[in-house]
Amino acid sequence: MGIGPCRRISKCLIMMTDTQLKEYFHQIEENFNQAVISNDTDEIKKCITEDWVLVDTQGGIIPQERFFQVVEQGLLSHSTMTKEVLRVKVYGEIALVTGRGKNSARWQGEEIEADEWVTDVYKKEKNTWLCVLTHLTPVKKAGDGNP
């Protein structure tokens, strides 16, 4: 299911089943993933608001400017990124998309991989869903105290 013309009509979202909502926002997430692995800040900017932030356990609240700086300097470059959308809740012009994400990247010249719980907060702006905030939490591995 593509995002097609329904992308611009909020009423369509109200009539969607949970499965359809997940498919709809999966495509939006996939566009965001592709922008990130392009390592092109102009492409990433097409998917986020001007005040987007990244929140993670190591860097805390990372402003967009800092994220772009490390990408532009080549300190961080992503090569793969996938997200499985597990939950979508829409509250008018705001959507919370929660799932599990995996990616591979180079950070300061070192290969890294991540397996994370991801929540992206989207805001409908000028008839387009843009990410306002991305929150990442590492998935605990077996034996790491997982219940």
Backbone torsions as a table, in degrees:
resi	resn	phi	psi	omega
1	MET	NA	114.5	177.4
2	GLY	-77.5	168.6	-179.9
3	ILE	-81.1	-21.2	170.3
4	GLY	33.8	-152.5	-175.9
5	PRO	-67.5	-22.0	-179.3
6	CYS	-68.0	-16.8	178.9
7	ARG	-56.8	-29.3	-174.2
8	ARG	-100.9	4.5	-176.2
9	ILE	-125.4	108.9	-178.2
10	SER	-61.5	-33.2	-178.5
11	LYS	-58.4	-33.4	179.5
12	CYS	-59.5	-38.1	-178.2
13	LEU	-64.0	-37.9	-179.3
14	ILE	-61.5	-34.1	-176.6
15	MET	-86.5	-5.1	-177.3
16	MET	-80.4	147.1	170.8
17	THR	-75.3	168.8	176.3
18	ASP	-57.4	-41.7	179.8
19	THR	-62.8	-43.9	179.4
20	GLN	-64.9	-40.1	177.3
21	LEU	-61.2	-43.3	178.5
22	LYS	-61.7	-42.5	179.0
23	GLU	-64.9	-42.6	-179.7
24	TYR	-60.2	-51.0	-178.9
25	PHE	-76.6	-20.5	173.2
26	HIS	-61.6	-40.5	178.8
27	GLN	-65.8	-39.4	176.9
28	ILE	-64.4	-43.2	177.0
29	GLU	-62.8	-39.8	179.6
30	GLU	-64.0	-39.1	175.7
31	ASN	-61.0	-42.2	177.8
32	PHE	-63.4	-45.6	177.6
33	ASN	-55.6	-48.7	-178.3
34	GLN	-62.7	-37.5	177.5
35	ALA	-63.5	-43.6	-179.2
36	VAL	-65.0	-44.4	-178.5
37	ILE	-73.8	-11.6	172.7
38	SER	-71.6	-20.4	-177.3
39	ASN	57.0	29.8	-179.4
40	ASP	-114.4	110.9	-175.2
41	THR	-62.3	-30.1	177.4
42	ASP	-65.0	-36.8	177.0
43	GLU	-69.5	-41.1	179.3
44	ILE	-63.0	-40.2	-179.2
45	LYS	-59.8	-25.0	178.8
46	LYS	-69.8	-16.1	-175.0
47	CYS	-107.1	-6.0	-172.4
48	ILE	-131.1	161.6	174.7
49	THR	-80.0	167.3	-179.8
50	GLU	-66.0	-21.1	-179.2
51	ASP	-110.2	20.7	178.8
52	TRP	-55.1	142.3	173.3
53	VAL	-133.7	156.3	174.7
54	LEU	-111.6	133.0	177.4
55	VAL	-119.8	124.8	175.5
56	ASP	-142.9	172.0	-173.7
57	THR	-73.2	-20.7	-177.5
58	GLN	-95.1	-39.0	-175.4
59	GLY	-105.0	-4.4	-177.2
60	GLY	68.8	-133.9	178.4
61	ILE	-89.3	113.8	-177.2
62	ILE	-107.2	112.3	180.0
63	PRO	-67.2	153.3	178.7
64	GLN	-49.5	-43.0	-177.2
65	GLU	-59.2	-40.9	179.9
66	ARG	-68.9	-42.4	178.0
67	PHE	-59.7	-47.7	-180.0
68	PHE	-62.9	-37.2	-179.9
69	GLN	-59.7	-46.9	-178.5
70	VAL	-70.3	-31.1	176.1
71	VAL	-69.5	-48.3	-178.5
72	GLU	-63.6	-32.5	178.5
73	GLN	-80.6	-5.8	-179.3
74	GLY	78.6	10.6	178.0
75	LEU	-72.9	-28.0	178.3
76	LEU	-131.0	126.3	173.9
77	SER	-143.2	127.5	-179.9
78	HIS	-92.5	142.8	176.8
79	SER	-114.4	-27.7	175.1
80	THR	-140.6	152.3	175.8
81	MET	-161.6	124.6	176.2
82	THR	-133.3	152.4	174.9
83	LYS	-138.7	134.4	171.9
84	GLU	-101.6	114.6	-178.8
85	VAL	-79.2	120.6	-176.7
86	LEU	-107.7	-24.2	-176.4
87	ARG	-153.3	135.8	174.6
88	VAL	-134.3	129.8	174.2
89	LYS	-129.2	127.3	-179.8
90	VAL	-112.2	129.1	179.2
91	TYR	-124.2	82.4	-178.2
92	GLY	66.6	-111.2	-177.4
93	GLU	-96.5	10.7	179.4
94	ILE	-122.4	138.3	177.1
95	ALA	-132.5	136.2	175.7
96	LEU	-107.3	121.6	-178.0
97	VAL	-119.3	115.7	-177.4
98	THR	-117.3	137.9	-179.8
99	GLY	-165.6	-165.7	178.9
100	ARG	-117.8	127.4	-178.2
101	GLY	-118.7	146.0	174.9
102	LYS	-131.3	140.6	176.9
103	ASN	-151.3	161.0	172.2
104	SER	-127.2	145.0	-174.5
105	ALA	-157.4	175.6	170.0
106	ARG	-116.7	126.1	176.7
107	TRP	-120.3	115.1	-177.5
108	GLN	51.0	42.8	176.2
109	GLY	85.6	-6.1	-177.3
110	GLU	-105.2	134.0	177.1
111	GLU	-69.3	132.9	177.5
112	ILE	-134.8	156.4	173.7
113	GLU	-133.6	147.4	-180.0
114	ALA	-133.6	143.5	173.6
115	ASP	-129.5	111.0	-168.1
116	GLU	-137.9	152.1	165.5
117	TRP	-82.3	131.9	-174.9
118	VAL	-125.0	131.2	168.0
119	THR	-122.2	120.1	174.3
120	ASP	-106.6	130.0	176.0
121	VAL	-101.3	121.1	-179.7
122	TYR	-108.6	148.0	176.5
123	LYS	-128.3	133.4	177.6
124	LYS	-79.8	117.2	-176.1
125	GLU	-132.8	122.8	-177.8
126	LYS	52.1	45.9	177.4
127	ASN	64.6	20.3	178.1
128	THR	-133.3	139.8	177.1
129	TRP	-81.3	118.5	179.2
130	LEU	-120.8	143.3	-179.1
131	CYS	-78.5	131.1	179.3
132	VAL	-97.7	-35.4	-174.8
133	LEU	-153.2	137.8	173.0
134	THR	-119.1	124.3	179.0
135	HIS	-116.1	126.4	-177.3
136	LEU	-116.9	136.4	174.9
137	THR	-134.1	122.0	179.8
138	PRO	-58.6	140.9	174.4
139	VAL	-75.8	129.1	177.0
140	LYS	-72.5	135.7	178.0
141	LYS	-85.1	158.0	177.0
142	ALA	-54.2	134.5	-178.6
143	GLY	90.2	-3.8	179.1
144	ASP	-94.6	21.9	179.5
145	GLY	89.6	14.6	177.0
146	ASN	-67.5	133.2	179.4
147	PRO	-68.4	NA	NA
